[in-house]
Amino acid sequence: MITRNPSLTDQVKALIRKRIADDEFEGGRIPPETELASELGVSRTTVRDALSRLENEGTIYRRQGAGTFVNQQGLQITSRLEEIWSYEQVLEDHGYVPSVRVLSETTLPADPETAEALGLAEGETVLTIEKLFLEDDAPVILTVNRIPSTILTDTEYTDDEVTPVYDFLEQHCGRALGYYVSEIVPVALDGDVAARLLVPNGTTAISFDEVGFDQNNEPIVRATSYFRDDLLRFRLIRRRVRT
């Protein structure tokens, strides 16, 4: 059933992607735009926009004079780095059954890097939530989210720390996470991070250091995530830009 929120284009894109995942298109061939539009009860323009987004992601490709087809290579991309997703979903997409454990929740003065990233004055505090994402008993992802205390609308958030940070921000700060500016950093894990991920000191891994912005372009969270790359790998499709 198509509704109006989220956008029709996003819904159509999600429906087509699910049908691709369920191998519903015979021979990997996507039906014509007019046929999809009639089936879904939307305009041809909406279908065309959805297909264009899927093509940009590498999920489908167009062959001139032949039609539109599923890109089997693109199906190997389980988590798209340009999208915001919950880490539970990431682990599910990689075939795991995830669980989440809140390790700590503290309110302390922001460290210099966090203060600069969030535009805080010296001495201002942040709520820091550390979480571990596991597959069975194996820790896969460690996250540290730092939220300015000044934007919290309440302190009755016990048990809500386990929710995705974008839900927490909406529920307890009245802010919607619009986008992240992310830096992907190779790191050598040591100290508490290595211990919490159950890996030896010096183990190499990937880290995301991110600043999240709300609908008004104001920074509302600094997030750092560490991934065990022996258990979780990211792939992406890079395209040549022709000028």
DRENDO-1510 file (C-alpha; in Angstrom, 1 decimal, always signed):
<recs>
REC; n; res; u; v; w
REC; 1; MET; +0.0; +0.0; +0.0 .
REC; 2; ILE; +1.4; +3.4; -1.0 .
REC; 3; THR; +1.0; +6.2; +1.4 .
REC; 4; ARG; +2.3; +9.8; +1.4 .
REC; 5; ASN; +5.0; +9.7; +4.0 .
REC; 6; PRO; +7.8; +9.0; +3.4 .
REC; 7; SER; +7.9; +10.3; -0.2 .
REC; 8; LEU; +6.3; +8.2; -2.9 .
REC; 9; THR; +9.6; +8.0; -4.7 .
REC; 10; ASP; +11.3; +6.5; -1.6 .
REC; 11; GLN; +8.4; +4.0; -1.1 .
REC; 12; VAL; +8.5; +2.9; -4.7 .
REC; 13; LYS; +12.3; +2.6; -4.5 .
REC; 14; ALA; +12.0; +0.4; -1.4 .
REC; 15; LEU; +9.3; -1.8; -2.9 .
REC; 16; ILE; +11.3; -2.4; -6.1 .
REC; 17; ARG; +14.5; -3.1; -4.0 .
REC; 18; LYS; +12.5; -5.6; -1.9 .
REC; 19; ARG; +11.2; -7.3; -5.1 .
REC; 20; ILE; +14.7; -7.5; -6.4 .
REC; 21; ALA; +15.9; -9.0; -3.1 .
REC; 22; ASP; +13.1; -11.5; -3.3 .
REC; 23; ASP; +14.1; -12.4; -6.9 .
REC; 24; GLU; +10.7; -11.6; -8.2 .
REC; 25; PHE; +11.8; -10.2; -11.6 .
REC; 26; GLU; +12.2; -13.0; -14.1 .
REC; 27; GLY; +15.6; -13.1; -15.7 .
REC; 28; GLY; +16.6; -10.0; -13.6 .
REC; 29; ARG; +14.7; -7.8; -16.0 .
REC; 30; ILE; +12.8; -4.8; -14.5 .
REC; 31; PRO; +9.3; -4.2; -16.1 .
REC; 32; PRO; +8.8; -1.1; -18.1 .
REC; 33; GLU; +8.0; +2.2; -16.2 .
REC; 34; THR; +4.4; +2.3; -17.4 .
REC; 35; GLU; +3.8; -1.3; -16.1 .
REC; 36; LEU; +5.3; -0.5; -12.7 .
REC; 37; ALA; +3.4; +2.8; -12.5 .
REC; 38; SER; +0.1; +1.0; -13.2 .
REC; 39; GLU; +0.8; -1.8; -10.8 .
REC; 40; LEU; +1.8; +0.5; -7.9 .
REC; 41; GLY; -0.8; +3.2; -8.6 .
REC; 42; VAL; +1.7; +6.1; -9.0 .
REC; 43; SER; +2.9; +8.3; -11.8 .
REC; 44; ARG; +5.4; +7.2; -14.4 .
REC; 45; THR; +7.6; +10.1; -13.2 .
REC; 46; THR; +7.7; +8.7; -9.7 .
REC; 47; VAL; +8.7; +5.3; -11.0 .
REC; 48; ARG; +11.4; +6.9; -13.2 .
REC; 49; ASP; +12.8; +8.8; -10.3 .
REC; 50; ALA; +12.9; +5.7; -8.1 .
REC; 51; LEU; +14.6; +3.7; -10.8 .
REC; 52; SER; +17.2; +6.5; -11.3 .
REC; 53; ARG; +18.1; +6.4; -7.6 .
REC; 54; LEU; +18.5; +2.6; -7.8 .
REC; 55; GLU; +20.6; +3.0; -10.8 .
REC; 56; ASN; +22.8; +5.6; -9.1 .
REC; 57; GLU; +23.2; +3.1; -6.2 .
REC; 58; GLY; +24.3; +0.4; -8.6 .
REC; 59; THR; +21.3; -1.8; -7.8 .
REC; 60; ILE; +20.1; -1.8; -11.4 .
REC; 61; TYR; +21.5; -0.9; -14.8 .
REC; 62; ARG; +20.1; +0.2; -18.2 .
REC; 63; ARG; +21.1; -1.4; -21.4 .
REC; 64; GLN; +20.2; +0.8; -24.4 .
REC; 65; GLY; +17.6; -0.8; -26.6 .
REC; 66; ALA; +17.2; -3.8; -24.3 .
REC; 67; GLY; +15.7; -2.5; -21.0 .
REC; 68; THR; +16.5; -2.3; -17.3 .
REC; 69; PHE; +18.1; -5.1; -15.4 .
REC; 70; VAL; +19.2; -6.1; -11.9 .
REC; 71; ASN; +22.9; -5.6; -11.3 .
REC; 72; GLN; +24.1; -8.7; -9.5 .
REC; 73; GLN; +27.3; -7.0; -8.5 .
REC; 74; GLY; +25.3; -4.2; -6.9 .
REC; 75; LEU; +23.4; -6.8; -4.8 .
REC; 76; GLN; +26.6; -7.4; -2.9 .
REC; 77; ILE; +26.3; -3.9; -1.4 .
REC; 78; THR; +24.5; -4.7; +1.8 .
REC; 79; SER; +25.0; -1.3; +3.6 .
REC; 80; ARG; +25.3; +1.9; +1.7 .
REC; 81; LEU; +27.6; +4.4; +3.2 .
REC; 82; GLU; +25.6; +7.4; +2.0 .
REC; 83; GLU; +22.6; +6.4; +4.0 .
REC; 84; ILE; +21.9; +6.6; +7.8 .
REC; 85; TRP; +20.9; +3.2; +9.2 .
REC; 86; SER; +20.8; +1.5; +12.6 .
REC; 87; TYR; +23.6; -0.8; +13.3 .
REC; 88; GLU; +21.1; -3.5; +14.2 .
REC; 89; GLN; +20.0; -3.3; +10.6 .
REC; 90; VAL; +23.6; -3.4; +9.3 .
REC; 91; LEU; +24.2; -6.6; +11.3 .
REC; 92; GLU; +20.9; -8.2; +10.0 .
REC; 93; ASP; +21.9; -7.3; +6.5 .
REC; 94; HIS; +25.1; -9.2; +7.0 .
REC; 95; GLY; +23.3; -12.3; +8.2 .
REC; 96; TYR; +23.7; -11.8; +11.9 .
REC; 97; VAL; +21.1; -11.8; +14.7 .
REC; 98; PRO; +22.0; -8.6; +16.6 .
REC; 99; SER; +21.7; -7.5; +20.2 .
REC; 100; VAL; +22.6; -4.2; +21.9 .
REC; 101; ARG; +24.3; -3.6; +25.2 .
REC; 102; VAL; +24.6; -0.2; +26.8 .
REC; 103; LEU; +28.0; +0.0; +28.5 .
REC; 104; SER; +27.9; +3.4; +30.1 .
REC; 105; GLU; +25.9; +6.6; +30.3 .
REC; 106; THR; +27.7; +9.7; +31.7 .
REC; 107; THR; +27.5; +13.5; +31.7 .
REC; 108; LEU; +30.9; +15.1; +31.7 .
REC; 109; PRO; +32.5; +18.3; +30.3 .
REC; 110; ALA; +33.1; +17.9; +26.5 .
REC; 111; ASP; +36.6; +17.1; +25.5 .
REC; 112; PRO; +38.2; +19.7; +23.2 .
REC; 113; GLU; +37.5; +17.8; +19.9 .
REC; 114; THR; +33.9; +17.3; +20.8 .
REC; 115; ALA; +33.4; +20.9; +22.0 .
REC; 116; GLU; +34.8; +22.2; +18.7 .
REC; 117; ALA; +32.7; +19.8; +16.6 .
REC; 118; LEU; +29.5; +20.7; +18.4 .
REC; 119; GLY; +30.2; +24.4; +18.9 .
REC; 120; LEU; +30.3; +24.2; +22.7 .
REC; 121; ALA; +31.9; +26.6; +25.1 .
REC; 122; GLU; +34.6; +25.4; +27.5 .
REC; 123; GLY; +33.1; +23.5; +30.4 .
REC; 124; GLU; +29.8; +22.7; +28.7 .
REC; 125; THR; +28.7; +19.1; +29.3 .
REC; 126; VAL; +27.7; +16.3; +27.0 .
REC; 127; LEU; +25.7; +13.1; +27.6 .
REC; 128; THR; +27.9; +10.3; +26.5 .
REC; 129; ILE; +26.4; +6.9; +25.7 .
REC; 130; GLU; +28.6; +3.9; +24.9 .
REC; 131; LYS; +27.0; +0.9; +23.3 .
REC; 132; LEU; +28.2; -2.4; +22.1 .
REC; 133; PHE; +26.5; -4.3; +19.2 .
REC; 134; LEU; +26.9; -8.0; +19.3 .
REC; 135; GLU; +26.2; -11.1; +17.2 .
REC; 136; ASP; +25.5; -13.8; +19.7 .
REC; 137; ASP; +28.3; -13.2; +22.2 .
REC; 138; ALA; +30.7; -11.7; +19.8 .
REC; 139; PRO; +31.1; -7.9; +19.9 .
REC; 140; VAL; +31.1; -6.4; +16.4 .
REC; 141; ILE; +30.6; -2.6; +16.8 .
REC; 142; LEU; +31.4; -0.2; +19.6 .
REC; 143; THR; +29.8; +3.3; +19.4 .
REC; 144; VAL; +30.2; +6.4; +21.5 .
REC; 145; ASN; +27.5; +9.1; +21.1 .
REC; 146; ARG; +28.0; +12.6; +22.6 .
REC; 147; ILE; +24.9; +14.8; +22.9 .
REC; 148; PRO; +25.1; +18.4; +24.3 .
REC; 149; SER; +23.3; +18.5; +27.6 .
REC; 150; THR; +21.7; +21.9; +26.7 .
REC; 151; ILE; +19.5; +20.3; +24.0 .
REC; 152; LEU; +18.1; +17.5; +26.3 .
REC; 153; THR; +14.4; +18.2; +27.0 .
REC; 154; ASP; +14.2; +15.6; +29.8 .
REC; 155; THR; +16.3; +13.2; +31.8 .
REC; 156; GLU; +13.7; +10.4; +31.9 .
REC; 157; TYR; +15.4; +8.3; +29.3 .
REC; 158; THR; +16.3; +5.1; +31.2 .
REC; 159; ASP; +16.1; +2.1; +28.8 .
REC; 160; ASP; +15.9; +4.4; +25.8 .
REC; 161; GLU; +19.7; +4.6; +25.4 .
REC; 162; VAL; +19.5; +1.3; +23.6 .
REC; 163; THR; +17.5; +2.8; +20.7 .
REC; 164; PRO; +19.2; +4.2; +17.6 .
REC; 165; VAL; +20.6; +7.6; +18.3 .
REC; 166; TYR; +18.3; +9.3; +15.7 .
REC; 167; ASP; +15.3; +8.0; +17.7 .
REC; 168; PHE; +16.8; +9.1; +21.0 .
REC; 169; LEU; +17.4; +12.6; +19.6 .
REC; 170; GLU; +13.8; +12.9; +18.5 .
REC; 171; GLN; +12.4; +11.5; +21.7 .
REC; 172; HIS; +14.6; +13.4; +24.2 .
REC; 173; CYS; +15.9; +16.4; +22.4 .
REC; 174; GLY; +13.1; +17.3; +20.0 .
REC; 175; ARG; +15.6; +17.3; +17.2 .
REC; 176; ALA; +15.6; +15.3; +13.9 .
REC; 177; LEU; +18.9; +14.0; +12.7 .
REC; 178; GLY; +19.2; +15.2; +9.1 .
REC; 179; TYR; +22.6; +14.1; +8.0 .
REC; 180; TYR; +26.1; +13.2; +9.2 .
REC; 181; VAL; +29.5; +14.6; +8.1 .
REC; 182; SER; +31.6; +11.5; +8.4 .
REC; 183; GLU; +35.3; +10.8; +8.4 .
REC; 184; ILE; +36.4; +7.2; +7.8 .
REC; 185; VAL; +39.6; +6.6; +9.7 .
REC; 186; PRO; +41.8; +3.5; +9.9 .
REC; 187; VAL; +42.8; +2.9; +13.5 .
REC; 188; ALA; +44.8; +0.5; +15.7 .
REC; 189; LEU; +42.6; -0.5; +18.5 .
REC; 190; ASP; +44.0; -0.4; +22.0 .
REC; 191; GLY; +43.0; +0.1; +25.6 .
REC; 192; ASP; +39.4; +0.1; +26.5 .
REC; 193; VAL; +38.2; -0.1; +22.9 .
REC; 194; ALA; +40.2; -3.2; +22.1 .
REC; 195; ALA; +39.1; -4.8; +25.4 .
REC; 196; ARG; +35.4; -4.1; +24.7 .
REC; 197; LEU; +35.7; -5.6; +21.2 .
REC; 198; LEU; +37.6; -8.6; +22.6 .
REC; 199; VAL; +40.6; -8.1; +20.2 .
REC; 200; PRO; +44.3; -7.8; +20.9 .
REC; 201; ASN; +45.9; -4.3; +21.3 .
REC; 202; GLY; +47.0; -3.0; +18.0 .
REC; 203; THR; +44.3; -4.8; +15.9 .
REC; 204; THR; +43.6; -2.7; +12.8 .
REC; 205; ALA; +40.0; -1.6; +12.3 .
REC; 206; ILE; +37.8; +1.0; +10.6 .
REC; 207; SER; +36.4; +3.9; +12.6 .
REC; 208; PHE; +33.7; +6.4; +11.7 .
REC; 209; ASP; +34.1; +9.9; +13.3 .
REC; 210; GLU; +30.9; +11.8; +12.6 .
REC; 211; VAL; +29.1; +15.0; +13.4 .
REC; 212; GLY; +25.3; +14.8; +13.0 .
REC; 213; PHE; +23.3; +17.9; +12.1 .
REC; 214; ASP; +19.6; +18.6; +12.6 .
REC; 215; GLN; +17.0; +20.1; +10.2 .
REC; 216; ASN; +18.3; +23.6; +11.0 .
REC; 217; ASN; +21.9; +22.6; +10.1 .
REC; 218; GLU; +23.0; +22.7; +13.8 .
REC; 219; PRO; +25.3; +20.1; +15.2 .
REC; 220; ILE; +23.6; +17.9; +17.7 .
REC; 221; VAL; +25.7; +14.8; +18.2 .
REC; 222; ARG; +29.3; +13.6; +17.8 .
REC; 223; ALA; +29.5; +9.9; +17.1 .
REC; 224; THR; +32.5; +7.6; +17.0 .
REC; 225; SER; +32.1; +4.0; +15.9 .
REC; 226; TYR; +34.6; +1.2; +15.8 .
REC; 227; PHE; +34.0; -1.9; +13.6 .
REC; 228; ARG; +35.7; -5.3; +13.8 .
REC; 229; ASP; +36.6; -5.8; +10.2 .
REC; 230; ASP; +37.1; -9.6; +10.7 .
REC; 231; LEU; +33.4; -9.8; +11.3 .
REC; 232; LEU; +32.0; -6.9; +9.2 .
REC; 233; ARG; +33.1; -5.4; +5.9 .
REC; 234; PHE; +31.6; -2.5; +3.9 .
REC; 235; ARG; +31.5; -2.4; +0.1 .
REC; 236; LEU; +30.7; +0.4; -2.2 .
REC; 237; ILE; +30.4; +1.1; -5.9 .
REC; 238; ARG; +32.6; +3.9; -7.3 .
REC; 239; ARG; +31.7; +5.4; -10.6 .
REC; 240; ARG; +33.9; +7.3; -13.1 .
REC; 241; VAL; +32.7; +10.9; -13.4 .
REC; 242; ARG; +32.8; +11.9; -17.1 .
REC; 243; THR; +33.4; +15.6; -17.8 .
</recs>
